Amino acid sequence: MTQLQLTCRSLEELDEIAHRIITFAQGWLIWTFEGPLGAGKTTLIQYLAAQMGVEDRVQSPTFRW
């Protein structure tokens, strides 16, 4: 399995991180993101979705009760 590991030190880096993920995973249909609660996974996914043209609200499935 191919993996990409990136480090993001600030919110200002998220656009570039999202771009690198999209470029790396181009053509893959399923992506997984792992990290502890509060690590910023949903925030990252919001940046990814924005770059992919998603206009819907993106929120964490953990807190959709």
N, CA, C and O of each residue as an XYZ file, in Angstrom:
260
protein
N       0.833     -1.171      0.000
C       0.000      0.000      0.000
C       0.887      1.247      0.000
O       1.845      1.329      0.769
N       0.575      2.196     -0.844
C       1.325      3.430     -0.934
C       0.774      4.437      0.074
O      -0.439      4.575      0.233
N       1.667      5.125      0.739
C       1.253      6.105      1.745
C       1.937      7.432      1.486
O       3.019      7.490      0.901
N       1.298      8.482      1.925
C       1.863      9.822      1.884
C       1.786     10.375      3.289
O       0.716     10.390      3.898
N       2.900     10.824      3.802
C       2.905     11.407      5.141
C       3.416     12.837      5.037
O       4.523     13.083      4.557
N       2.596     13.771      5.490
C       2.935     15.188      5.436
C       2.806     15.792      6.825
O       2.039     15.303      7.655
N       3.551     16.845      7.072
C       3.451     17.566      8.331
C       2.981     18.981      8.039
O       3.530     19.665      7.175
N       1.972     19.407      8.759
C       1.419     20.751      8.602
C       1.588     21.478      9.924
O       1.111     21.016     10.961
N       2.255     22.597      9.887
C       2.532     23.329     11.118
C       1.613     24.531     11.341
O       1.619     25.123     12.420
N       0.816     24.896     10.316
C      -0.091     26.031     10.478
C      -1.229     25.939      9.473
O      -1.122     25.233      8.470
N      -2.315     26.648      9.740
C      -3.456     26.654      8.830
C      -3.070     27.220      7.468
O      -3.662     26.848      6.455
N      -2.095     28.106      7.432
C      -1.665     28.703      6.171
C      -1.076     27.665      5.216
O      -1.046     27.896      4.008
N      -0.619     26.550      5.721
C      -0.037     25.492      4.893
C      -1.085     24.536      4.328
O      -0.762     23.721      3.464
N      -2.327     24.617      4.795
C      -3.325     23.615      4.417
C      -3.684     23.613      2.935
O      -3.970     22.550      2.383
N      -3.679     24.763      2.279
C      -3.959     24.772      0.840
C      -2.910     23.951      0.089
O      -3.254     23.148     -0.777
N      -1.647     24.148      0.415
C      -0.573     23.400     -0.249
C      -0.631     21.916      0.108
O      -0.432     21.063     -0.757
N      -0.900     21.609      1.357
C      -1.026     20.214      1.784
C      -2.161     19.540      1.021
O      -2.000     18.427      0.520
N      -3.306     20.211      0.932
C      -4.456     19.656      0.210
C      -4.090     19.417     -1.251
O      -4.431     18.377     -1.814
N      -3.407     20.363     -1.859
C      -2.980     20.203     -3.251
C      -2.062     18.990     -3.418
O      -2.212     18.221     -4.367
N      -1.131     18.824     -2.512
C      -0.198     17.688     -2.594
C      -0.924     16.354     -2.439
O      -0.591     15.380     -3.114
N      -1.914     16.312     -1.548
C      -2.688     15.078     -1.372
C      -3.476     14.761     -2.634
O      -3.480     13.619     -3.095
N      -4.140     15.759     -3.193
C      -4.933     15.546     -4.404
C      -4.043     15.076     -5.553
O      -4.412     14.164     -6.292
N      -2.894     15.684     -5.701
C      -1.953     15.286     -6.756
C      -1.456     13.864     -6.535
O      -1.397     13.069     -7.473
N      -1.104     13.549     -5.313
C      -0.587     12.220     -4.979
C      -1.626     11.127     -5.223
O      -1.302     10.066     -5.756
N      -2.863     11.385     -4.837
C      -3.906     10.354     -4.850
C      -4.799     10.422     -6.093
O      -5.878      9.829     -6.119
N      -4.359     11.129     -7.095
C      -5.161     11.276     -8.302
C      -5.537      9.908     -8.877
O      -4.679      9.060     -9.122
N      -6.834      9.721     -9.082
C      -7.321      8.472     -9.645
C      -7.763      7.453     -8.608
O      -8.465      6.501     -8.948
N      -7.374      7.625     -7.361
C      -7.809      6.705     -6.320
C      -9.210      7.092     -5.877
O      -9.519      8.276     -5.750
N     -10.048      6.107     -5.644
C     -11.429      6.377     -5.270
C     -11.659      6.419     -3.767
O     -12.615      7.042     -3.303
N     -10.802      5.769     -3.009
C     -10.967      5.708     -1.548
C      -9.697      6.211     -0.885
O      -8.595      5.754     -1.187
N      -9.871      7.144      0.008
C      -8.754      7.679      0.792
C      -9.083      7.464      2.268
O     -10.252      7.511      2.649
N      -8.084      7.233      3.090
C      -8.303      7.147      4.536
C      -7.415      8.165      5.244
O      -6.290      8.434      4.822
N      -7.932      8.710      6.304
C      -7.194      9.668      7.122
C      -7.268      9.174      8.557
O      -8.347      8.878      9.069
N      -6.128      9.089      9.189
C      -6.070      8.601     10.562
C      -5.441      9.655     11.455
O      -4.516     10.359     11.051
N      -5.946      9.753     12.657
C      -5.377     10.668     13.633
C      -6.265     10.726     14.844
O      -7.438     10.356     14.777
N      -5.726     11.185     15.950
C      -6.520     11.269     17.177
C      -7.612     12.322     17.061
O      -7.561     13.199     16.199
N      -8.590     12.221     17.934
C      -9.668     13.192     18.014
C      -9.068     14.581     18.203
O      -8.218     14.785     19.070
N      -9.509     15.523     17.395
C      -9.014     16.891     17.517
C      -7.732     17.169     16.755
O      -7.148     18.242     16.907
N      -7.284     16.228     15.939
C      -6.022     16.398     15.213
C      -6.149     17.329     14.013
O      -5.142     17.835     13.518
N      -7.376     17.565     13.536
C      -7.570     18.447     12.395
C      -7.974     17.744     11.115
O      -7.884     18.326     10.034
N      -8.419     16.498     11.221
C      -8.812     15.743     10.026
C      -9.957     16.418      9.279
O      -9.910     16.538      8.055
N     -10.977     16.857      9.996
C     -12.123     17.497      9.351
C     -11.699     18.807      8.684
O     -12.144     19.106      7.576
N     -10.862     19.570      9.331
C     -10.374     20.821      8.744
C      -9.625     20.531      7.448
O      -9.827     21.218      6.447
N      -8.774     19.532      7.461
C      -8.051     19.140      6.248
C      -9.024     18.723      5.157
O      -8.869     19.127      4.005
N     -10.015     17.930      5.499
C     -10.998     17.467      4.510
C     -11.771     18.655      3.943
O     -12.127     18.646      2.765
N     -12.036     19.671      4.752
C     -12.706     20.875      4.250
C     -11.856     21.562      3.184
O     -12.389     22.015      2.172
N     -10.556     21.646      3.394
C      -9.652     22.231      2.397
C      -9.598     21.368      1.135
O      -9.604     21.890      0.020
N      -9.544     20.050      1.315
C      -9.548     19.148      0.162
C     -10.829     19.313     -0.648
O     -10.789     19.420     -1.874
N     -11.953     19.333      0.040
C     -13.240     19.459     -0.639
C     -13.329     20.781     -1.394
O     -13.825     20.817     -2.520
N     -12.859     21.855     -0.795
C     -12.895     23.164     -1.454
C     -12.073     23.141     -2.739
O     -12.509     23.664     -3.764
N     -10.898     22.544     -2.691
C     -10.054     22.472     -3.887
C     -10.658     21.581     -4.962
O     -10.352     21.735     -6.145
N     -11.512     20.655     -4.557
C     -12.152     19.759     -5.518
C     -13.499     20.308     -6.002
O     -14.212     19.644     -6.755
N     -13.840     21.521     -5.565
C     -15.053     22.163     -6.038
C     -16.324     21.815     -5.287
O     -17.419     22.127     -5.755
N     -16.203     21.180     -4.142
C     -17.378     20.832     -3.336
C     -17.948     22.110     -2.729
O     -17.223     22.885     -2.105
N     -19.240     22.326     -2.912
C     -19.887     23.513     -2.375
C     -20.710     23.209     -1.128
O     -21.099     24.129     -0.409
N     -20.979     21.937     -0.861
C     -21.747     21.554      0.328
C     -20.925     21.782      1.589
O     -19.699     21.884      1.543
N     -21.625     21.861      2.712
C     -20.962     21.978      4.013
C     -20.279     20.657      4.346
O     -20.884     19.594      4.205
N     -19.046     20.714      4.778
C     -18.295     19.527      5.156
C     -18.114     19.568      6.663
O     -17.558     20.519      7.210
N     -18.597     18.510      7.333
C     -18.442     18.457      8.783
C     -18.054     17.048      9.212
O     -18.154     16.099      8.433
N     -17.628     16.928     10.413
C     -17.162     15.659     10.944
C     -18.296     14.662     11.108
O     -19.327     14.997     11.691
N     -18.130     13.440     10.606
C     -19.162     12.428     10.830
C     -19.244     12.002     12.296
O     -20.262     11.458     12.725
N     -18.193     12.243     13.059
C     -18.180     11.884     14.474
C     -19.222     12.675     15.255
O     -19.799     12.169     16.218
N     -19.460     13.906     14.841
C     -20.332     14.799     15.596
C     -21.652     15.070     14.886
O     -22.238     16.136     15.076
N     -22.129     14.145     14.083
C     -23.368     14.336     13.327
C     -24.557     13.663     14.002
O     -25.410     13.106     13.311
N     -24.637     13.696     15.266
C     -25.725     13.018     15.987
C     -26.960     13.803     15.854
O     -28.000     13.412     16.385
